[in-house]
Amino acid sequence: MKKIKVGVVGYGTIGKRVADAVMLQEDMELVGVTAHSYNYRILAAQEKKIALYATDDGEHLKEHGITIAGSIRDLLKKVDIIVDTTPKKIGKENKEKYYLPGKVKAIFQGGEKADVAEISFTAQVNYPKAVNSDYIRVVSCNTTGLARTLYEVHKKFGIAEVNATMIRRGADPWDIRHGPINAIVPVLELPSHHGPDVQTVLPDVRIFTTALSVSTTLMHVHTLIVDCVKTPSVHDTIEVFRKATRIRVLDNASKVRSTAEIMELARDLERSRGDMPEIVVWKEAIGVNGNKLLYMQAVHQESDVICENIDAIRAAMGFPDAKKSIEMTNKALEIDKWAGDSEWVCE
């Protein structure tokens, strides 16, 4: 089987995880990643024998003993597809400067505007529509979390309207320069950008979102109020989430009552980097009031989009089977919450 040759541009929180995930896929080969400046991530990549391609002349990297395999343009000549994980706005610049002239397919991240790509992507929602696309945007960690669970609710009960609040982590665990230290910071824009972004993958779902940042680095938490077309039940909702891919239902009895304990569970499961790529829904935090379904979920911002990037690679390269791709990705990344008898269907 000919392997898909993948390059990763940007080697930060998402980029390093995507690179590792690519190396675990039987049908993919990591050609290399780009190095912009010398830091511990680049040092780790070299120790893992990942080929490094400089975004400039690379002299400052060589001064620190980093071996450079070539330039970013050299990388583009060797790959079938690029996963761009650079900070927001840089991806679009790279598209205009590198990918379009080089006629290279690319996957972008949710920090970019939707118009950077032909389609915004969440694998279980709209994989078939992304097949053979040249440019795909994997939506943000929060949007991915919302899209995964709302898609399942929409299939089961129908959605008339959603109101959701994002309680966002202040910064990633490694980030010592950002985030509130002793404050709760509301997003003073209504709706927050998350609602319109959800509609790029679930266009027929009416959703209004608000958001705020709090003093934690571990995860985001969402509270959702979903007005359903059919009257929901707690039991049916639990079963829907349990059968769905990339959603994990936890209960009070397991003593996982916080984001800290979710991350401790991920470490105990010996997940790579202690990640939790599934969206976690608390069983006891699911309630029904008439046709309103209420639930809370936790989103690990560092890892929930990694599996989406892998599926987006296959979609862009023309692999037509959404369910098979998701199964392959889940198996390689040891995402346990996949039910082989799941009733979900990509449309």
KADATA-V322594 format. One record per pair of residues at least 12 apart in sequence whose ideal C-beta (glycine too) atoms are under 7 Angstrom apart, sorted by sequence separation. I is the first residue (numbers start at 1). J is the second residue. If there is no record, write none. Layout:
i;j
I;J
I;J
This chain:
i;j
33;45
150;162
195;207
195;208
263;276
19;33
52;66
54;68
119;133
195;209
262;276
281;295
282;296
311;325
52;67
118;133
121;136
194;209
311;326
6;22
52;68
53;69
118;134
121;137
281;297
33;50
35;52
52;69
53;70
54;71
55;72
82;99
91;108
118;135
119;136
120;137
121;138
122;139
191;208
192;209
194;211
280;297
15;33
32;50
35;53
51;69
53;71
91;109
117;135
118;136
121;139
146;164
191;209
192;210
262;280
279;297
280;298
311;329
32;51
33;52
34;53
35;54
36;55
53;72
116;135
117;136
120;139
191;210
192;211
310;329
30;50
31;51
32;52
46;66
92;112
117;137
190;210
279;299
32;53
34;55
46;67
53;74
91;112
95;116
116;137
6;28
11;33
38;60
53;75
76;98
82;104
84;106
122;144
125;147
307;329
4;27
6;29
11;34
38;61
81;104
84;107
88;111
114;137
187;210
277;300
307;330
3;27
4;28
5;29
6;30
7;31
10;34
11;35
42;66
81;105
82;106
83;107
84;108
85;109
87;111
88;112
92;116
124;148
142;166
187;211
276;300
322;346
3;28
4;29
6;31
7;32
8;33
9;34
16;41
79;104
80;105
81;106
91;116
112;137
122;147
187;212
275;300
279;304
1;27
3;29
5;31
35;61
38;64
72;98
76;102
81;107
122;148
125;151
166;192
186;212
277;303
307;333
108;135
110;137
124;151
185;212
275;302
276;303
277;304
38;66
76;104
110;138
166;194
184;212
185;213
275;303
307;335
12;41
105;134
106;135
107;136
108;137
109;138
110;139
111;140
277;306
11;41
110;140
184;214
248;278
250;280
277;307
11;42
19;50
35;66
107;138
246;277
247;278
246;278
247;279
248;280
249;281
250;282
251;283
252;284
110;143
180;213
182;215
246;279
250;283
251;284
11;45
180;214
181;215
247;281
249;283
180;215
262;298
32;69
34;72
221;259
259;298
219;259
241;281
34;75
218;259
218;260
32;75
162;205
164;207
166;209
168;211
170;213
216;259
219;262
31;75
162;206
168;212
170;214
173;217
161;206
162;207
163;208
164;209
165;210
166;211
167;212
168;213
170;215
172;217
218;263
238;283
159;205
165;211
170;216
171;217
31;78
167;214
169;216
170;217
31;79
146;194
169;217
238;286
169;218
237;286
169;219
143;194
147;198
151;202
154;205
169;220
142;194
146;198
150;202
168;220
234;286
167;220
234;287
143;197
147;201
166;220
167;221
234;288
143;198
147;202
150;205
233;288
166;222
232;288
237;293
277;333
140;197
165;222
278;335
139;197
164;222
165;223
277;335
164;223
278;337
164;224
231;291
139;200
232;293
246;307
139;201
162;224
163;225
9;72
228;291
162;226
227;291
18;83
227;292
228;293
161;227
226;292
18;85
159;226
160;227
225;292
226;293
7;75
160;228
159;228
160;229
225;294
15;85
158;228
159;229
224;294
14;85
157;228
158;229
224;295
7;79
157;229
158;230
5;78
6;79
9;82
12;85
153;226
157;230
223;296
5;79
10;84
222;296
5;80
6;81
7;82
8;83
9;84
10;85
126;201
157;232
221;296
222;297
4;80
9;85
10;86
125;201
146;222
4;81
6;83
8;85
9;86
125;202
145;222
221;298
222;299
142;220
122;201
141;220
219;298
220;299
120;200
121;201
156;236
219;299
120;201
219;300
220;301
245;326
219;301
156;240
9;94
245;330
114;200
153;240
152;240
152;241
246;335
248;337
247;337
246;337
149;241
152;244
245;337
245;338
14;109
243;339
245;342
148;246
149;247
244;342
148;247
243;342
245;344
243;343
244;344
124;245
124;246
172;301
149;279
172;302
148;279
149;281
169;301
145;279
157;293
153;293
149;297
145;297
145;299
142;299
141;299
13;172
145;304
141;301
144;304
144;305
141;304
141;305
144;308
138;305
138;308
138;309
138;312
136;312
136;315
136;316
130;312
133;315
133;316
127;311
131;315
123;308
130;315
122;308
130;316
132;318
121;308
131;318
123;311
127;315
131;320
121;312
128;322
127;322
127;325
123;322
107;309
124;326
123;326
107;312
107;313
107;316
105;316
128;346
127;346
124;344
124;346
83;309
83;313
81;313
81;316
81;317
80;317
20;272
21;306
25;310
28;313
17;303
18;306
22;310
13;302
17;306
21;310
14;305
18;309
6;313
25;332
24;332
4;313
24;333
21;333
4;317
